[in-house]
Amino acid sequence: MKKSTLMAVAIALIAGIVAAAALWPAGGRAPTVEAEPIRVGILHSLSGTMAISERSVVAATQLAIAQLNAAGGVLGRPVEAVVRDGASDWKTFAREAEALIATEKVDAVFGCWTSASRKTVKPVFERYDHLLFYPVQYEGLESSPNIVYTGAAPNQQIIPAVKWALDKLGRRIFLVGSDYVFPHSANAIMKDQIRSLRGEVVGEHYILLGSTAVDAVVQAIAAARPDVILNTLNGDSNVAFFKALRAQGITPQLIPTISFSIAEAELKTMGSTDFAGDYAAWNYFQSLPGADNEGFVAAYKARYGADEVVTDPMEAAWIGVHLWAKAVETAGSADPRAVRRALQGESLSAPEGAVSVDPKSQHLWKSVRIGRILPSGQFEVVWSTPKPVRPLPYPGYRPPQEWEAFLDGLNARWKGNWANPGNTPSIGEASP
């Protein structure tokens, strides 16, 4: 090859490198085309009763991964997602979690919604000393070194909402929930708190997860005439429940409801007509002001469509991916153990505001908000904490060992499951 030709090739190569460097964010690592991908798992219900909530969380997780890859990946390597369907079935979640770790060889898993699914996969992650990022508010009473909890602990959702309800809506409370570990545990916490604040629980009723047999609970609410309903139903049981409330003449003006698992995506799917005027407690709402949230919402809509909405669990899932990526860069490795060490005290300017990993519990410091549902399906924030709240997974109403005994009792009652399998009586249970 002639010397002039070699010089031209060298100049072109240098120009290409300079151009690539100009596109790469300051401080980042230039991606390598041949680099082996970092594989991560996404484990959510794409079918069954929980798909109404979990499909959109998968989409938000994939958005975060796409953003990482668009910026050059992590450690200069692309991130590749392996998606598995938990199918709203706890044994399926456990089986798929093990397949992601042992067969697919992923370095982290982002997934689960219900506490029944999380508690079922928890032993799998602990046995393999692996890492799960769990994106949903929950009942607490747990802290595992193999789980990063990016949703709310009880003192970051349930407990503030009960205090607000007693102060603003009334003292007589009716509890309704799905028949599995989260609603039972959340309601135990609520009952302790309501008693301590001299409120009154006038009814407590559960239906099987996914059931539409809501007539008995609605009739019980109509008879009890509470001041407020605290709702821990999950999945599409909420559709039947709210339609039955309205058919009974129970409106937000007569008896308001505060829900703990209904957000913008559920309202979009179910229609907001039957929900307008009621409340939900979360850390994040799509309507929050600020450049970080505006960018998050715009990115999601650009990827999935202008009519799409975002929710608290979706944002918490997005946070989990970006916190994981920061920890991988800090550790210089995607190994779950190294990432777990690097996560201690890690922080992020998130769409909901500043969040940081509590090194003691691997939960996040988060702000708390209560929103009123608007006819548009969005939320008007009516109350919020002035700054992020430290996570306390174990409410102080009982010592941790008492909470553990409470959970063991539920598990034994359901024959080793974390949800009523359908053949065990429960408090105020409606037939399936």
Helices and strands as residue ranges (DSSP letters): H 3-23, E 38-44, H 51-70, E 79-85, H 90-98, I 99-103, E 109-111, H 115-127, E 132-134, E 147-149, G 154-156, H 158-168, E 172-178, H 181-196, E 200-207, H 215-224, E 228-232, H 237-247, E 257-259, H 264-270, E 279-282, H 291-304, H 312-331, H 336-343, E 347-350, E 353-357, E 364-365, E 369-373, E 379-384, H 400-413
